[in-house]
Amino acid sequence: MSRAARVTLVMSSLYTTAGIVLVFLPRWLEVERGLSGAEIGAVLSLAQLARIITGPAIAHWADGVADRRMPLRIISLAAIAAYAAFFFVAQGLWQLLIFGFVALSLVSSMTPLIEAATLRATAAGRIPYGVARSIGSIAFMIANVLGGITVAQFGIGATIVWILGSLLSVIASSWLAMQSDPPPAHIAQPKSGASRIRGLLSSRRFVLVLISCGLIQCAHAFYYGFSTITWRGQDIPAEIVGLLWACGVAAEVIFLLCLPPIERRVSPEALILIGAAGGVVRWIAMGFAPTGWILWPLQAMHALSFAAAHIGAMRLLFRETPENSAATAQTLYAGTSSGVLMGVATLMSGKLHDVVGPQGYWAMAAIAFLGGVLALQLLKPAPRGSAATPH
């Protein structure tokens, strides 16, 4: 297997975990622990909010190690222990907040590490990034479908088996399949993580990517946290809920497989703007609590609201970030989009779900619109002498 294929295997295992956590963990908290929407939002958002601290700390570690696969390996072992404690030890809200914070923080910290590893491994051209990312998305989609069928057959408790089993696959693939990944000898390491962060944040374009794409992505908070609960409340069967999630990911996979010709014609900046526009349209429509056939094309818009904006952000980060700060850049982006902004949006979504129900999607449409307005600034040429050094 090529290096890219091995990294893709680890990514797929991690996305299998995410495919169950995102879809069924909120419902598990509602059914098995009796939490309200606001309490579910608090459990889900605490780790997201803390990523602004935990993320850079892990990135500093990852960018400074002699073998860049070791942080992923160690975190995967800690993550399965944390999730076991979350499921089998935590009972009340405060215990769920504490154990959930640790478990969700560990799993989310692996995403930017595997993204950076995938961008490095696919740069050689053996497997294009779009293909590697689409394989990970297919794993996410399979987890949606099979998870929905399993939950429909055995109940929401099957979520525990799925999450722990998929984390075992992350451990196995990261320890047995990944090859040694030392930083290039010619790349000088900055003295500290703080110097990496200062260098990145001195770039106006980098900050614009963080905020604009962060807003577009955090506009998915209501969908991630409460779509399954909303659909089940509309008496949509669990297996159909899994298929609806899979439909969105299938559209994302098709988009990723078509990425080479798309990227020849559409700039990363334009992809981000397309993602913002898709998010505005999608969340406005979802706010009307639709059922029936219209849900399927709305789910297919995930290719725009998520994938287009994500690919645009990844390309800009890879193109304009120094290699010795790659993990730091990815983690700052994740800490902003999936961290602070997503955490605030998730907290807000929990309250909105309790008060206005599906109309909470309309707040997400406003957030995506604001992200698109800020992303218009990325169309301006990058100033000469920018702090970010292209690869």
Residue pairs with C-beta under 8 A, 6 or more apart in sequence:
1 9
1 177
2 121
2 126
2 127
3 121
3 124
3 126
3 179
4 118
4 121
4 122
4 124
4 126
4 127
4 132
5 126
5 127
6 121
6 173
6 177
6 178
6 179
7 114
7 117
7 118
7 121
7 132
7 178
8 118
8 121
8 127
8 132
8 135
8 136
9 173
9 177
10 72
10 114
10 117
10 170
10 173
10 174
10 177
10 178
11 114
11 118
11 132
11 133
11 135
11 136
11 139
12 135
12 136
12 138
12 139
13 139
13 166
13 169
13 170
13 172
13 173
13 174
14 107
14 110
14 111
14 114
14 136
14 170
15 136
15 137
15 139
15 140
15 143
16 139
16 140
16 142
16 143
16 166
16 169
17 107
17 143
17 163
17 166
17 167
17 170
18 107
18 111
18 140
18 143
19 139
19 140
19 141
19 142
19 143
19 144
19 147
19 166
19 245
19 249
20 143
20 147
20 159
20 162
20 163
20 166
21 104
21 107
21 163
22 224
22 245
23 143
23 144
23 147
23 148
23 228
23 241
23 242
23 245
24 147
24 151
24 156
24 159
24 162
24 228
25 44
25 159
25 163
26 40
26 44
26 225
26 226
26 228
26 229
27 156
27 159
27 228
27 229
27 232
28 156
28 157
28 159
28 160
29 35
29 39
29 40
29 43
29 96
30 40
30 229
31 156
32 156
32 157
33 91
33 96
35 43
35 93
35 96
36 350
36 354
37 226
37 229
37 349
37 350
37 351
37 353
37 354
38 350
38 351
38 353
38 354
39 93
39 350
40 225
40 226
40 229
40 350
41 225
41 346
41 347
41 348
41 349
41 350
41 351
41 353
42 93
42 97
42 347
42 350
43 93
43 96
43 97
43 100
44 100
44 104
44 225
44 346
44 350
45 342
45 343
45 344
45 346
45 347
45 350
46 97
46 100
46 101
46 104
46 343
47 54
47 100
47 101
47 102
47 103
47 104
47 105
47 108
47 343
48 104
48 108
48 338
48 339
48 340
48 342
48 343
48 346
49 339
49 340
49 343
49 344
50 101
50 105
50 339
50 343
51 105
51 108
51 109
51 334
51 335
51 338
51 339
51 340
51 343
52 335
52 336
52 339
52 340
54 105
54 109
54 335
55 109
55 112
55 331
55 332
55 334
55 335
55 339
56 193
56 197
56 328
56 331
56 332
56 335
57 193
58 71
58 75
58 109
58 113
58 331
59 112
59 193
59 196
59 327
59 328
59 330
59 331
59 332
60 192
60 193
60 196
60 328
61 71
62 68
62 71
62 113
62 116
62 327
62 331
63 183
63 189
63 193
63 196
63 324
63 325
63 326
63 327
63 328
64 189
64 193
65 71
66 182
66 183
67 180
67 181
67 182
68 113
68 117
68 181
68 182
68 183
68 327
69 117
69 174
69 178
69 179
69 180
69 181
71 113
72 110
72 113
72 114
72 117
72 174
72 178
73 171
73 174
73 175
73 178
75 106
75 109
75 110
75 113
76 110
76 167
76 170
76 171
76 174
76 175
77 171
78 106
79 103
79 106
79 107
79 110
79 167
79 170
80 164
80 167
80 168
80 171
82 99
82 102
82 103
82 106
83 103
83 107
83 163
83 164
83 167
84 164
85 99
85 102
85 103
86 96
86 99
86 100
86 102
86 103
87 160
87 163
87 164
89 95
89 99
90 96
90 98
90 99
90 100
107 167
108 334
108 338
108 339
109 331
110 170
111 334
111 338
112 327
112 330
112 331
112 333
112 334
113 327
113 330
113 331
115 314
115 330
115 334
116 326
116 327
116 330
117 178
117 181
118 129
118 132
118 133
119 129
119 314
119 318
119 326
120 181
120 326
121 127
121 132
122 128
122 129
122 132
123 391
128 259
128 260
129 259
129 314
130 256
130 257
130 258
130 259
130 260
130 311
131 256
131 257
133 256
133 311
134 252
134 253
134 256
134 257
137 249
137 252
137 253
137 256
138 249
138 253
140 249
141 245
141 246
141 249
141 250
141 253
142 246
143 162
143 166
144 242
144 243
144 245
144 246
144 249
145 239
145 242
145 243
145 246
146 242
147 158
147 159
147 162
147 242
148 238
148 239
148 240
148 241
148 242
148 243
148 245
148 246
149 239
149 242
150 158
150 161
150 162
151 158
151 159
151 238
151 239
151 242
152 237
152 238
152 239
183 189
183 323
183 324
184 323
187 323
187 324
188 324
189 324
190 196
190 199
190 324
190 325
193 328
196 324
196 325
196 328
197 328
197 332
199 322
199 325
199 387
199 388
200 206
200 321
200 325
200 328
200 329
200 332
200 387
200 388
201 207
201 332
202 387
203 320
203 386
203 387
203 388
204 383
205 316
205 320
205 378
205 382
205 386
205 388
206 317
206 320
206 321
206 329
206 387
206 388
208 374
208 375
208 377
208 378
209 272
209 313
209 316
209 317
209 333
209 378
210 332
210 333
210 336
210 337
211 336
211 371
211 374
212 272
212 276
212 371
212 372
212 374
212 375
212 377
212 378
213 272
213 275
213 309
213 310
213 312
213 313
213 333
213 337
213 371
213 375
214 333
214 336
214 337
214 340
214 341
214 342
214 371
215 341
215 367
215 368
215 370
215 371
215 374
216 272
216 275
216 276
216 279
216 305
216 309
216 367
216 368
216 371
216 372
216 375
217 306
217 309
217 310
217 337
217 338
217 341
217 342
218 337
218 338
218 341
218 342
218 344
218 345
218 367
219 279
219 283
219 305
219 345
219 364
219 365
219 367
219 368
219 371
220 279
220 305
220 306
220 342
220 364
221 342
221 345
221 346
221 348
221 349
221 364
222 283
222 345
222 349
222 352
222 353
222 360
222 361
222 363
222 364
223 283
223 286
223 361
223 364
224 346
225 346
225 349
225 350
225 353
226 349
226 350
226 353
226 360
227 244
227 245
228 241
228 245
229 353
230 289
230 353
230 357
230 358
231 240
231 241
231 244
232 238
232 241
234 289
234 291
236 244
236 291
244 295
244 296
244 299
245 299
247 296
247 299
247 300
248 299
248 300
248 301
248 302
248 303
248 306
249 302
250 300
251 299
251 300
251 301
251 302
251 303
251 307
252 302
252 303
252 306
252 307
254 303
255 262
255 303
255 307
255 308
256 307
256 311
259 311
262 271
263 311
263 315
266 274
268 311
268 312
268 313
268 315
268 316
268 319
269 312
269 316
269 375
269 378
269 379
270 312
271 308
271 309
271 311
271 312
271 315
272 308
272 309
272 312
272 313
272 372
272 375
272 378
273 372
273 375
273 376
274 304
274 308
274 309
275 304
275 305
275 306
275 307
275 308
275 309
275 310
275 312
276 309
276 368
276 369
276 371
276 372
276 375
277 304
277 372
278 301
278 303
278 304
278 305
278 308
279 304
279 305
279 309
279 364
279 365
279 368
279 371
279 372
280 365
280 368
280 369
280 372
281 301
282 298
282 301
282 302
282 304
282 305
282 365
283 305
283 361
283 362
283 364
283 365
283 368
284 361
284 362
284 365
285 294
285 298
286 298
286 358
286 361
287 358
287 359
287 360
287 361
287 362
287 365
288 358
289 357
289 358
289 359
290 298
305 368
313 333
313 337
316 378
317 329
317 330
317 333
318 326
318 391
319 390
319 391
320 382
320 386
320 388
320 389
320 390
321 329
321 388
321 389
321 391
322 388
322 389
323 391
345 364
345 367
348 363
349 360
349 363
349 364
352 359
352 360
352 363
353 360
